[in-house]
Amino acid sequence: MRHAQTLNEAQFRKVLHYCRTRRHANRDTAIFMVSFFAGLRAKEIAALKLGDVFDAKGRGSEPQCHAACQCWQEPARSS
């Protein structure tokens, strides 16, 4: 099975620079970083809520699999 291609450092910097030139630079940069570092897909990022990222006191919460995330869920086993 082939592995998905990933960005090299130069490509990463180029995308990051492009995000920073956009009208919604902070949003675009955050989406790109979450996708790149957490491996989330677009629909998983779109389904995130503030409570998934921050706790009640506004601090970053512990990373955990989101309900919409399919990447960490193990397939159901049949007995």
Secondary structure, DSSP 8 states (H G I E B T S, - for coil): --------HHHHHHHHHHHHTSTTHHHHHHHHHIIIII---HHHHHT--HHHHB-TTS-B------TT--SS-------
